Amino acid sequence: MAPTLTDVAKSANVALSTASRAFSNPDRLGPQTLRKILAVAQELGYEPPVAARAAESPADTETATVAVVVPDIANPVFGAFVKAAQGEGWRRRQTVVLADTDLSPDREREVIAHMTGQADGLIVCSPRLEADEVLDLCGRTPVVLVNRETAGADCVIADAAHGMRQAVEYLAALGHRRIAYVQGMQRSWSNAHRVALIRSETERAGLELELLGWQSETVAGGTAAAASVMASGASAVIAHNDLMALGVISGARALGLSVPERLSVIGVDDIPFAEVAQPSLTSIAVPMARAGALSHELLGQVLGGERQMPRTLRLPTQLIVRGSTGPAHSAPVGAAVAAGKDTP
């Protein structure tokens, strides 16, 4: 039996009239109460009647301004995301403004608070803040979260599950038995998501996992982690993103270690530089361009009054094999470096 509005009201612990206003007259509710009711409705699978969804007059989406907030526009993966979001905005004849938070939660907080008063809707990609804080900052302004999952708001998730499973299985098939993972930043939801996945997949495959510390999600962060990778004794490493993976390769070379003869390296994102790097980088392709277009499409539906119920869309990932991975060497990496040897 399909859930009813009464079921939503009971589960949200609000009056039936309050639950009804969430779909017929949401402006009469506080933002937290509204999000609570929508989250419960989303969990129960409740769909409001067509009349309730159409109660509000659609906004003039062709005059809307959409703010896109990203953590680091210098990272090519976010550049692809922004380009796709702007393309969707152009198709809808909307104004798209961009804000870069420089991977800083404090700046992100200030940017979102400022943009909320300037834009008709926000797309916040890979936020460093917790989802609840982002939603509180946005208030009644519609928002889509990308790579940050929560109930009661539209979310687009680049789900690394499939790609991470392929990466671990591939390394196991190459004979690797000890794998290191170089983490991204502590506040990154994607990092926590990927850590949970690699723990599960290495355990399932019977491999040892060396979880290394948090690093800046840049080439410099990967270079700084290279020594820890060497010390771990791992014959293969997966980095949080491609920039860090390229940094690990650079750092490994500086320590006298060749890739992939002594160390196999895998990144995440499949940025354009991955294919032309030396060696070319094996990477888990993340569909961020698709996420950029979809997030703008979801926001446009809300701004246009087409729907009210939050949605979570999950996009699959895929391992792309290139030259930075190879069969495991018989000698441990740490022992080879200590002996000053780097021979196949």
VMD Tcl script that draws the C-alpha trace (Angstrom):
set ca {
  {0.00 0.00 0.00}
  {1.37 3.41 -0.96}
  {2.29 5.69 1.95}
  {-0.14 8.51 2.72}
  {0.27 12.05 3.98}
  {-0.92 10.80 7.37}
  {1.98 8.33 7.42}
  {4.38 11.18 6.66}
  {2.92 13.34 9.45}
  {3.19 10.53 12.00}
  {6.74 9.63 11.06}
  {7.82 13.29 11.12}
  {5.98 13.83 14.41}
  {4.07 16.84 13.06}
  {0.41 17.66 12.66}
  {-1.30 16.53 9.47}
  {-1.95 20.17 8.56}
  {1.77 20.93 8.93}
  {2.70 18.02 6.66}
  {0.15 19.24 4.13}
  {1.68 22.73 4.05}
  {5.05 21.21 3.11}
  {3.55 20.37 -0.28}
  {0.85 23.00 -0.74}
  {2.29 26.10 0.94}
  {5.92 25.47 1.99}
  {6.64 29.17 2.60}
  {4.57 28.94 5.79}
  {7.03 26.46 7.33}
  {10.47 27.00 8.76}
  {13.35 25.58 6.68}
  {14.24 22.86 9.21}
  {10.64 21.70 9.59}
  {10.19 21.65 5.83}
  {13.38 19.65 5.28}
  {12.37 17.20 8.02}
  {9.00 16.52 6.39}
  {10.50 16.21 2.91}
  {13.18 13.84 4.20}
  {10.58 11.60 5.82}
  {8.44 11.67 2.68}
  {11.49 10.73 0.63}
  {12.33 7.81 2.94}
  {8.74 6.52 2.89}
  {8.38 6.93 -0.87}
  {5.45 9.32 -0.56}
  {4.41 11.20 -3.71}
  {2.23 14.32 -3.26}
  {-0.87 14.69 -5.43}
  {-0.47 16.52 -8.71}
  {-2.68 19.34 -7.44}
  {-0.40 19.91 -4.46}
  {2.72 19.92 -6.63}
  {1.18 22.50 -8.93}
  {-0.12 24.76 -6.17}
  {2.80 27.12 -6.41}
  {3.19 29.09 -9.62}
  {6.37 28.10 -11.45}
  {9.25 30.52 -11.29}
  {10.46 32.25 -14.42}
  {13.46 29.97 -14.85}
  {14.78 31.92 -17.83}
  {15.61 34.84 -15.55}
  {16.97 32.69 -12.72}
  {20.49 33.02 -11.39}
  {22.21 29.79 -10.31}
  {25.35 29.79 -8.16}
  {27.78 26.90 -8.62}
  {30.16 26.42 -5.67}
  {33.24 24.21 -6.11}
  {36.20 23.52 -3.80}
  {39.04 23.94 -6.32}
  {38.52 25.14 -9.89}
  {42.23 24.46 -10.60}
  {41.47 20.72 -10.38}
  {40.42 19.66 -13.91}
  {37.66 17.40 -12.58}
  {35.83 20.42 -11.17}
  {36.49 22.33 -14.37}
  {34.60 19.61 -16.25}
  {31.79 19.82 -13.72}
  {31.47 23.61 -14.05}
  {31.62 23.52 -17.85}
  {28.73 21.02 -17.97}
  {26.68 22.98 -15.42}
  {27.20 26.19 -17.39}
  {26.19 24.40 -20.57}
  {22.92 23.29 -18.99}
  {22.39 26.80 -17.65}
  {22.91 28.27 -21.13}
  {20.41 25.81 -22.56}
  {17.88 27.04 -20.01}
  {18.89 30.68 -20.62}
  {19.86 31.11 -16.97}
  {22.70 33.10 -15.46}
  {25.35 30.88 -13.89}
  {27.86 32.36 -11.43}
  {30.87 30.48 -10.09}
  {32.49 30.53 -6.65}
  {35.72 28.72 -5.69}
  {36.18 28.01 -1.96}
  {39.88 27.02 -2.22}
  {39.17 23.82 -0.22}
  {38.43 25.94 2.86}
  {35.35 25.21 5.00}
  {35.43 28.77 6.37}
  {35.43 30.31 2.91}
  {32.75 27.85 1.81}
  {30.56 28.98 4.70}
  {30.97 32.64 3.73}
  {30.41 31.97 0.03}
  {27.21 29.99 0.55}
  {25.81 32.57 2.97}
  {26.56 35.34 0.46}
  {25.26 33.47 -2.59}
  {22.05 32.52 -0.83}
  {21.05 36.16 -0.84}
  {22.08 36.68 -4.47}
  {21.02 33.54 -6.36}
  {17.70 31.78 -6.97}
  {19.32 28.38 -6.45}
  {22.67 26.83 -5.55}
  {24.67 23.81 -6.68}
  {27.30 22.94 -4.08}
  {29.88 20.45 -5.32}
  {31.98 18.33 -2.92}
  {31.39 20.60 0.08}
  {33.80 20.57 3.00}
  {30.96 21.46 5.39}
  {28.50 18.93 6.74}
  {25.31 18.64 4.69}
  {23.08 19.95 7.50}
  {25.16 23.11 7.82}
  {25.01 23.71 4.06}
  {21.22 23.33 4.11}
  {20.90 25.62 7.12}
  {22.97 28.28 5.33}
  {20.79 27.96 2.23}
  {17.54 28.31 4.18}
  {14.67 28.39 1.68}
  {16.91 28.78 -1.35}
  {16.78 25.54 -3.40}
  {20.07 23.64 -3.37}
  {21.53 20.54 -5.00}
  {24.43 18.79 -3.28}
  {27.01 16.94 -5.34}
  {29.14 14.26 -3.66}
  {27.55 14.90 -0.31}
  {24.53 12.76 0.60}
  {21.65 13.69 2.88}
  {17.91 13.17 3.14}
  {15.61 16.08 2.37}
  {17.67 17.62 -0.45}
  {18.51 16.76 -4.05}
  {21.84 14.95 -4.27}
  {24.01 13.74 -7.14}
  {26.57 11.12 -6.11}
  {29.50 9.87 -8.17}
  {29.41 6.40 -6.63}
  {32.94 4.96 -6.60}
  {31.75 1.46 -5.62}
  {32.01 -0.20 -9.03}
  {35.27 1.45 -10.00}
  {36.92 0.72 -6.64}
  {35.88 -2.92 -6.83}
  {37.40 -3.17 -10.32}
  {40.62 -1.48 -9.13}
  {41.14 -3.84 -6.20}
  {40.30 -6.92 -8.25}
  {42.68 -5.78 -10.98}
  {45.56 -5.26 -8.53}
  {44.87 -8.64 -6.95}
  {44.98 -10.28 -10.40}
  {48.39 -8.64 -10.97}
  {49.68 -10.34 -7.83}
  {49.63 -7.38 -5.44}
  {48.94 -8.41 -1.86}
  {49.53 -5.16 0.05}
  {47.84 -1.96 -1.10}
  {48.21 1.56 0.28}
  {45.52 4.22 0.07}
  {46.47 7.90 0.17}
  {43.57 9.82 1.69}
  {42.30 13.21 0.64}
  {41.24 15.89 3.09}
  {39.58 15.05 6.39}
  {36.35 16.94 5.64}
  {35.87 15.31 2.24}
  {32.74 13.14 2.02}
  {34.19 11.49 -1.10}
  {37.30 10.53 0.84}
  {35.29 8.87 3.62}
  {33.16 7.12 1.00}
  {36.22 5.77 -0.82}
  {37.95 4.71 2.40}
  {34.92 2.62 3.37}
  {34.84 1.07 -0.10}
  {38.52 0.14 -0.27}
  {38.39 -1.33 3.22}
  {35.49 -3.52 2.20}
  {36.98 -4.52 -1.16}
  {40.48 -5.35 0.12}
  {38.98 -7.43 2.93}
  {36.78 -9.26 0.44}
  {39.79 -9.93 -1.81}
  {41.98 -11.05 1.09}
  {44.49 -8.21 0.61}
  {46.31 -6.12 3.19}
  {45.42 -2.42 3.32}
  {47.67 0.35 4.59}
  {45.53 3.44 5.15}
  {47.75 6.51 5.04}
  {47.04 9.94 6.51}
  {45.05 12.88 5.14}
  {46.73 15.04 2.53}
  {45.95 18.10 0.45}
  {44.08 16.97 -2.67}
  {46.81 18.31 -4.96}
  {49.96 17.13 -6.73}
  {51.94 18.47 -3.76}
  {49.82 16.40 -1.38}
  {50.57 13.25 -3.35}
  {54.28 14.04 -3.52}
  {54.33 14.50 0.25}
  {52.67 11.10 0.70}
  {55.21 9.23 -1.46}
  {57.61 8.54 1.41}
  {54.77 7.09 3.50}
  {53.79 4.89 0.55}
  {57.35 3.61 0.37}
  {57.53 3.00 4.12}
  {54.28 1.03 4.07}
  {55.82 -1.77 2.02}
  {52.86 -1.72 -0.36}
  {53.48 -2.76 -3.96}
  {50.46 -0.75 -5.19}
  {48.76 2.47 -4.15}
  {45.39 4.05 -4.84}
  {45.28 7.81 -4.35}
  {42.19 9.86 -3.51}
  {42.36 11.64 -6.87}
  {44.46 11.85 -10.02}
  {46.41 14.93 -8.97}
  {47.58 13.14 -5.83}
  {48.39 10.00 -7.86}
  {50.58 12.06 -10.20}
  {52.27 13.51 -7.12}
  {52.92 10.01 -5.75}
  {54.57 9.05 -9.05}
  {56.76 12.16 -8.93}
  {57.70 11.54 -5.30}
  {58.44 7.88 -5.95}
  {60.81 8.81 -8.76}
  {62.60 11.27 -6.50}
  {63.12 8.40 -4.06}
  {64.59 6.24 -6.82}
  {61.56 4.05 -7.39}
  {60.17 3.33 -10.84}
  {56.47 3.11 -11.76}
  {55.04 0.59 -12.52}
  {58.08 -1.75 -12.21}
  {58.31 -1.35 -8.44}
  {55.08 0.44 -7.60}
  {51.68 0.42 -9.28}
  {49.69 3.64 -8.97}
  {45.96 4.25 -9.48}
  {44.16 7.58 -9.28}
  {40.52 8.60 -9.21}
  {38.75 11.03 -11.62}
  {40.37 10.22 -15.01}
  {41.29 13.84 -15.73}
  {42.65 14.64 -19.24}
  {46.23 14.73 -17.92}
  {45.95 11.06 -16.89}
  {46.18 9.84 -20.47}
  {49.22 11.94 -21.42}
  {51.22 11.50 -18.21}
  {54.45 9.46 -18.27}
  {53.59 6.73 -17.57}
  {49.94 7.18 -18.46}
  {47.85 6.97 -15.30}
  {45.47 4.12 -14.52}
  {42.41 5.81 -13.03}
  {38.85 5.29 -11.86}
  {36.77 7.44 -14.22}
  {34.25 9.63 -12.37}
  {31.44 11.16 -14.49}
  {31.69 14.71 -13.14}
  {30.61 16.31 -16.40}
  {27.42 14.26 -16.25}
  {27.02 15.25 -12.59}
  {27.30 18.93 -13.56}
  {24.52 18.68 -16.14}
  {22.26 16.55 -13.92}
  {22.64 18.79 -10.88}
  {21.58 21.83 -12.91}
  {18.69 19.86 -14.39}
  {17.46 18.86 -10.92}
  {17.69 22.44 -9.69}
  {15.86 23.69 -12.79}
  {12.98 21.31 -12.09}
  {12.59 22.69 -8.57}
  {12.87 26.32 -9.69}
  {10.28 25.65 -12.37}
  {7.81 24.12 -9.90}
  {7.95 20.75 -11.67}
  {8.46 18.77 -8.46}
  {9.07 19.09 -4.74}
  {10.25 15.67 -3.60}
  {14.05 15.43 -3.19}
  {15.91 12.91 -5.34}
  {19.27 11.18 -5.02}
  {20.95 10.19 -8.27}
  {23.94 7.82 -8.27}
  {26.35 7.76 -11.19}
  {28.58 4.69 -11.74}
  {32.37 4.76 -12.06}
  {34.72 2.69 -14.23}
  {38.37 1.63 -14.03}
  {40.51 2.79 -16.97}
  {43.72 0.75 -17.21}
  {46.88 2.48 -18.45}
  {50.64 2.34 -17.98}
  {51.06 3.15 -14.26}
  {50.03 -0.34 -13.14}
  {51.80 -3.65 -13.66}
  {52.52 -7.03 -12.07}
  {53.71 -7.03 -8.48}
  {57.46 -7.33 -7.97}
  {58.71 -10.10 -5.71}
  {60.82 -7.78 -3.51}
  {58.99 -5.46 -1.06}
  {59.11 -1.81 -2.08}
  {60.59 -0.65 1.23}
  {63.38 -3.23 1.08}
  {64.28 -2.24 -2.49}
  {64.54 1.44 -1.59}
  {66.56 0.74 1.56}
  {69.01 -1.30 -0.47}
  {69.28 1.46 -3.08}
  {68.10 -0.91 -5.80}
  {65.46 -0.37 -8.43}
  {65.92 -3.20 -10.89}
  {63.16 -5.30 -12.41}
}
mol new
graphics top color blue
foreach p $ca { graphics top sphere $p radius 0.5 }
foreach p [lrange $ca 0 end-1] q [lrange $ca 1 end] { graphics top cylinder $p $q radius 0.2 }
display resetview
